[in-house]
Structure formats: structure tokens, C-alpha cells
């Protein structure tokens, strides 16, 4: 079960740790935490939880389940239409409860406003969907210093006449629907050349004694290469930096994880994406992604 405590609870734990918010048992109210996104051609997905105190005491999973918000009013407006999202159980996500709809798909260039109402909570956020990245291919090859590990690289062309931000997401296996941020997978084109090759790493996992960013033979890997707006880049870049420093007792960061949620914490992001599905083996070299 611990392997399934991925982005959602990690985000909640970081937010509670960084902001000093405590749960209701300590006399201070929990804060609303929003995790939501909308992709070009995809339906909006939102997960809602309350922040919880970081504690050394063991917490049962059914107690953590009490922090999932199931009866909120969640609305997405794209400037033309407004849709109320429906909450449902879905084991492809963790926690396994999402708000979504099949009455609105994401479109490049549109602005999407999210509002959440639940009891005394009210939160709002706005995001945009940038254009889909062009000229992207994924490469798989063995690591130079290992006979058993493989690396994935994304090669793409950055338009020098535009200001662009990119984010890599990754999913292992086929059972889950949820993608996590690839470790060190946030890129500002201010530090990129026109022809770019970047690594695609596994998500960083807290509590793992030996983390490797690479892959092994027969791993099934799904990769989303997304163009994002500046705020979404800042959110994921700050998340990665906090995550990477959290495992080192000699280093710390003075900045909290960036959020674009007014009235809560978390993120609401739009993505123009290219998606690819890869099974790692020796014969794989170049993969042509789909949109």
C-alpha cells in the first residue's frame, strides 16, 4: 500500500510541513488541497483532500481516507461553457476518488477556471493549455555503466521565437491512470538550445533506500511530454526541488512549494501533451509518440 502513496499525499505532506498547517485535532483547521489538470483533447480531472499534520505516529490508511473530500461542488469554466464535475471512485488514481466530466474537453489556447466549494472551503484557480510540442521523439538505450539498466531520452525542437516551458510526466505499468512528475523533469527554454535532448527519469520515491532514475528490461513506461504555462512550470519546478532536497539532512530549501490555488494549496494546470508508451528491451531504440 505504501507504494501507492504517490503525488497526492506527498503533496499534502509537503504543504503541511512547509506552511505549518495542522489538523483539527491540534485546534487549527486543515487546509483544502487541490490536485487538478486538463489536457488538450482530454477531460478535466480533480482530486481534493485536506492537509494533515506530519507525524511520527503511525496513521492507518482508513484514517488517511478521512482526509479525502467526496461531496464538493467542483466547476470548470472555459470562458464559453461551465460544467459541474461529477465525483466518482476510480482505482486508477490515488486517492481513488476523482471529480471529472465527459462534457468538456481541453482545447489549446483556452483559459480554464476551476472553482471548488465544500463546507467552509472555497478555492479558485485559472490555467491555460499551451500548444502541443512539435518534433518530439523518445530514445531508449542501455546505461553506459550497467548491463541491466536503461535510460529514456526525449529529443525535441524548441521554437526560438517563443517563450516555452516544458514538463515530463511518467507512469509505470498499465493498471494506474495517474501520471507523476518525472524527477527533474521541468524545463525552461531559457536554458535550452533549439535542438534539445533531455533525460526522462523515474519519479522520485521518498523512503526508498536506493533510488535509481533508470529503468529495467520489460518495464512498461508511459511518458507525457507537456508544454505548460509559466505558473505550471513554477509549480512543478518547486515541487521537484523540494522533493530532491527532502532526502538530504544537510540541505534545505527556504521556499515553499508554489501554488496557484486561491483559498487552498495544490495546483490546477493545463497541458499540451504528446504521449508515448514504451516497453523497455534491447531492440527498442527510437519511438514515435502519439498525441
Backbone torsions as a table, in degrees:
resi	resn	phi	psi	omega
1	UNK	NA	-34.8	-177.8
2	UNK	-61.5	-29.2	179.4
3	UNK	-65.0	-19.3	-178.8
4	UNK	-90.8	-4.6	176.2
5	UNK	-80.1	80.9	-174.0
6	UNK	-99.7	-133.4	-168.4
7	UNK	-57.1	-40.8	-173.3
8	UNK	-59.9	-58.4	-176.4
9	UNK	-72.8	-30.2	173.9
10	UNK	-59.6	-45.5	178.2
11	UNK	-60.7	-44.6	-179.8
12	UNK	-61.4	-43.6	-178.9
13	UNK	-63.6	-43.1	179.2
14	UNK	-63.8	-41.7	-178.1
15	UNK	-65.9	-40.8	178.3
16	UNK	-64.8	-39.7	-178.9
17	UNK	-69.6	-41.8	-174.6
18	UNK	-74.6	-33.5	-172.0
19	UNK	-98.7	-14.6	-178.7
20	UNK	78.6	18.2	178.2
21	UNK	-77.3	140.9	-178.4
22	UNK	-123.2	163.0	-178.2
23	UNK	-82.0	178.1	-171.7
24	UNK	-66.9	-23.5	-179.8
25	UNK	-66.3	-20.9	179.3
26	UNK	-96.9	9.1	176.6
27	UNK	86.2	2.1	178.1
28	UNK	-120.4	140.5	-174.9
29	UNK	-71.6	146.0	170.8
30	UNK	-68.6	156.3	178.9
31	UNK	-104.2	152.0	177.2
32	UNK	-74.8	131.2	177.4
33	UNK	-118.5	123.6	-177.1
34	UNK	-112.2	131.6	169.6
35	UNK	-125.1	113.2	-175.7
36	UNK	-151.2	153.2	-179.8
37	UNK	-156.6	159.1	173.4
38	UNK	-142.8	129.7	-177.6
39	UNK	-107.4	156.9	171.4
40	UNK	-57.7	120.1	179.7
41	UNK	83.3	-3.2	-177.9
42	UNK	-111.9	167.6	178.0
43	UNK	-87.8	148.0	176.7
44	UNK	-65.8	144.4	177.8
45	UNK	-132.0	132.5	-179.4
46	UNK	-136.2	135.5	172.4
47	UNK	-122.5	138.6	-174.9
48	UNK	-125.7	132.2	174.9
49	UNK	-140.3	172.8	170.7
50	UNK	-108.6	146.5	179.1
51	UNK	-67.3	148.7	177.6
52	UNK	-129.8	154.1	-176.8
53	UNK	-71.3	137.8	171.3
54	UNK	-69.7	124.9	-175.0
55	UNK	-139.2	146.0	174.7
56	UNK	-79.1	-15.5	-178.9
57	UNK	-74.0	143.8	178.7
58	UNK	-65.6	134.6	178.0
59	UNK	-121.1	125.2	179.9
60	UNK	-67.8	151.5	-179.0
61	UNK	-64.4	-31.1	178.3
62	UNK	-70.0	-27.9	175.0
63	UNK	-71.3	-41.0	175.7
64	UNK	-62.1	-32.5	178.1
65	UNK	-62.9	-22.5	177.9
66	UNK	-67.2	-16.1	-178.9
67	UNK	-88.9	-4.0	175.9
68	UNK	-78.8	134.2	179.3
69	UNK	-99.0	118.9	-171.8
70	UNK	-111.4	-11.8	-171.7
71	UNK	-124.9	35.0	-179.7
72	UNK	-84.9	159.0	169.1
73	UNK	-97.0	115.4	-175.4
74	UNK	-119.7	122.3	-174.7
75	UNK	-126.2	137.2	174.4
76	UNK	-119.8	129.9	178.8
77	UNK	-121.2	129.9	-179.3
78	UNK	-106.0	19.0	-179.5
79	UNK	91.2	-18.7	178.0
80	UNK	-120.2	-47.6	-178.1
81	UNK	-120.9	156.2	177.1
82	UNK	-128.4	129.2	-175.3
83	UNK	-128.1	134.0	173.4
84	UNK	-87.5	123.8	-178.9
85	UNK	-79.2	148.5	-179.8
86	UNK	-100.6	131.6	177.6
87	UNK	-83.8	139.1	179.6
88	UNK	-156.0	157.0	174.0
89	UNK	-79.5	137.3	179.0
90	UNK	-150.4	109.7	-176.8
91	UNK	-71.7	-3.2	175.6
92	UNK	-77.2	-8.1	179.6
93	UNK	-123.1	160.8	172.3
94	UNK	-135.7	123.8	-0.6
95	UNK	-65.4	155.6	-170.4
96	UNK	-81.5	48.3	176.2
97	UNK	-144.3	123.2	-177.0
98	UNK	-132.7	155.8	170.7
99	UNK	-107.4	128.1	-178.8
100	UNK	-155.9	-178.3	179.0
101	UNK	-157.6	154.7	171.3
102	UNK	-110.8	20.1	-179.6
103	UNK	-105.5	3.6	178.0
104	UNK	-150.8	124.6	174.7
105	UNK	-109.3	149.7	178.2
106	UNK	-69.5	144.7	178.6
107	UNK	-133.0	136.2	178.7
108	UNK	-57.7	136.2	175.5
109	UNK	90.9	-11.8	-178.7
110	UNK	-90.3	154.8	176.2
111	UNK	-102.9	136.0	-176.4
112	UNK	-122.1	123.8	178.6
113	UNK	-106.8	129.1	179.7
114	UNK	-109.3	133.4	172.2
115	UNK	-126.9	141.0	-179.7
116	UNK	-129.4	127.1	176.2
117	UNK	-124.4	126.4	177.6
118	UNK	-156.6	114.0	-178.1
119	UNK	50.2	-118.9	-179.2
120	UNK	-88.6	1.7	-179.1
121	UNK	-89.6	139.3	168.4
122	UNK	-144.4	124.6	-178.1
123	UNK	-133.9	152.7	-178.5
124	UNK	-147.1	146.4	177.2
125	UNK	-157.1	155.5	179.7
126	UNK	-131.9	140.9	176.4
127	UNK	-143.9	168.9	176.6
128	UNK	-127.7	159.8	175.0
129	UNK	-108.0	109.7	177.4
130	UNK	-72.2	174.7	178.6
131	UNK	-66.6	158.2	179.3
132	UNK	-74.2	135.9	179.4
133	UNK	-59.4	148.3	179.4
134	UNK	-104.5	157.9	168.6
135	UNK	53.6	55.3	179.6
136	UNK	-114.6	133.7	173.7
137	UNK	-135.1	151.6	178.4
138	UNK	-110.7	138.9	-179.6
139	UNK	-120.2	141.8	176.8
140	UNK	-122.7	132.2	175.5
141	UNK	-153.5	160.4	178.0
142	UNK	-69.0	147.6	173.7
143	UNK	-67.8	143.5	-175.5
144	UNK	-61.7	-33.3	-174.2
145	UNK	-106.1	20.1	-179.4
146	UNK	-148.5	143.3	176.2
147	UNK	-93.1	-7.2	-174.2
148	UNK	-119.1	-10.9	-177.1
149	UNK	-108.2	145.6	-179.1
150	UNK	-124.4	154.3	175.3
151	UNK	-123.1	149.1	176.3
152	UNK	-112.9	136.7	174.8
153	UNK	-128.1	144.6	176.3
154	UNK	-106.1	129.2	178.8
155	UNK	-118.3	126.0	-176.3
156	UNK	-149.6	169.6	179.2
157	UNK	-109.4	124.4	176.7
158	UNK	-95.5	130.9	179.4
159	UNK	-72.2	114.3	-176.3
160	UNK	-69.8	-13.3	-177.9
161	UNK	-93.9	0.5	179.5
162	UNK	-125.0	152.2	172.7
163	UNK	-91.9	117.4	-173.8
164	UNK	-129.3	151.7	174.8
165	UNK	-130.9	144.8	-175.0
166	UNK	-132.4	152.2	177.2
167	UNK	-143.2	133.3	175.5
168	UNK	-99.1	134.9	174.4
169	UNK	-122.9	153.2	-174.9
170	UNK	-140.9	148.5	175.4
171	UNK	-139.0	133.3	179.1
172	UNK	-101.2	137.1	178.7
173	UNK	79.4	-169.3	-176.3
174	UNK	-124.1	-4.6	-175.2
175	UNK	-79.3	-34.6	-175.9
176	UNK	-90.5	153.4	173.6
177	UNK	-100.8	-19.3	-171.7
178	UNK	-82.9	131.9	175.1
179	UNK	-99.7	145.7	175.4
180	UNK	-113.6	157.7	178.6
181	UNK	-65.3	128.7	173.8
182	UNK	-64.1	140.1	-178.2
183	UNK	-61.2	128.9	-178.0
184	UNK	56.7	37.7	-174.3
185	UNK	-101.7	21.9	178.6
186	UNK	-105.9	131.8	-174.5
187	UNK	-136.9	128.8	172.7
188	UNK	-100.5	127.3	-174.7
189	UNK	-70.0	-2.6	174.3
190	UNK	-64.3	-23.2	-179.8
191	UNK	-110.2	14.5	-177.8
192	UNK	-113.1	149.8	169.2
193	UNK	-83.9	175.1	-180.0
194	UNK	-64.0	-44.3	175.8
195	UNK	-97.5	116.5	-168.6
196	UNK	-120.9	139.0	171.5
197	UNK	-130.0	120.3	-176.3
198	UNK	-129.0	150.1	179.2
199	UNK	-78.3	149.8	172.8
200	UNK	-111.2	111.7	-175.7
201	UNK	-104.1	156.5	169.0
202	UNK	-59.1	157.6	173.0
203	UNK	-66.9	146.3	177.8
204	UNK	-74.1	133.5	-177.3
205	UNK	-116.5	117.4	176.5
206	UNK	-67.7	144.0	177.0
207	UNK	87.6	-6.9	177.6
208	UNK	-83.8	126.8	-179.4
209	UNK	-65.9	-40.2	-179.9
210	UNK	-124.8	100.3	175.9
211	UNK	-90.2	131.5	171.8
212	UNK	-121.5	135.5	179.7
213	UNK	-80.8	-3.4	-171.9
214	UNK	-100.3	-178.3	-171.9
215	UNK	-123.8	162.5	178.8
216	UNK	-116.9	162.9	-177.2
217	UNK	-58.3	139.0	-179.9
218	UNK	76.4	3.2	170.1
219	UNK	-61.4	137.7	172.9
220	UNK	-101.8	117.5	-172.4
221	UNK	-124.5	128.3	172.4
222	UNK	-109.5	133.1	-176.7
223	UNK	-123.6	132.6	170.2
224	UNK	-111.3	123.1	174.5
225	UNK	-105.5	112.9	-170.2
226	UNK	-118.2	140.5	165.1
227	UNK	-93.4	133.7	-174.3
228	UNK	-129.5	162.6	175.1
229	UNK	-80.2	174.1	-173.1
230	UNK	-62.8	-40.3	-179.6
231	UNK	-64.3	-42.3	178.4
232	UNK	-63.2	-39.2	176.1
233	UNK	-60.8	-45.7	-178.6
234	UNK	-62.4	-38.0	179.2
235	UNK	-62.2	-53.4	-174.8
236	UNK	-72.1	-33.2	177.6
237	UNK	-65.4	-42.4	179.1
238	UNK	-68.7	-36.3	177.8
239	UNK	-61.9	-47.0	-179.5
240	UNK	-62.1	-42.8	-178.8
241	UNK	-65.2	-42.1	176.9
242	UNK	-64.3	-40.3	-179.1
243	UNK	-64.9	-43.6	-177.1
244	UNK	-68.5	-33.2	-179.1
245	UNK	-82.5	-17.1	-175.1
246	UNK	-66.7	-25.1	-178.6
247	UNK	-87.9	2.4	-177.5
248	UNK	-117.8	113.0	-176.0
249	UNK	-68.9	-15.4	-177.3
250	UNK	-94.9	-7.4	-179.7
251	UNK	-123.4	148.9	175.6
252	UNK	-148.5	166.4	178.2
253	UNK	-119.7	141.7	-178.3
254	UNK	-89.9	-5.3	-176.1
255	UNK	-106.7	142.2	174.7
256	UNK	-76.8	166.5	172.8
257	UNK	-67.1	130.9	-179.2
258	UNK	-67.6	141.4	175.7
259	UNK	-134.0	149.5	173.5
260	UNK	-113.2	17.1	-179.3
261	UNK	-92.6	115.5	173.7
262	UNK	-86.1	118.1	-176.7
263	UNK	97.9	9.9	179.1
264	UNK	-174.7	-159.8	178.3
265	UNK	-129.2	171.6	177.8
266	UNK	111.2	-146.8	-175.4
267	UNK	-153.5	152.6	171.1
268	UNK	-138.5	107.4	-169.1
269	UNK	-126.4	147.7	174.6
270	UNK	-110.0	141.4	-175.6
271	UNK	-132.0	131.9	164.0
272	UNK	-97.6	111.7	-164.3
273	UNK	-120.5	151.2	162.7
274	UNK	-116.6	132.6	-176.5
275	UNK	-119.2	141.3	177.8
276	UNK	-139.9	149.9	179.1
277	UNK	-123.5	124.8	-171.6
278	UNK	-128.6	134.4	167.2
279	UNK	-106.9	120.4	-172.9
280	UNK	-74.9	120.9	170.4
281	UNK	-161.9	170.1	-170.7
282	UNK	-60.4	-31.5	-173.5
283	UNK	-80.2	-9.5	179.1
284	UNK	-81.9	128.1	175.7
285	UNK	-129.2	-53.5	180.0
286	UNK	-126.1	135.9	-179.1
287	UNK	-123.0	132.2	177.4
288	UNK	-94.3	114.1	-175.2
289	UNK	-75.6	164.5	176.5
290	UNK	-109.7	165.4	178.3
291	UNK	-108.3	NA	NA
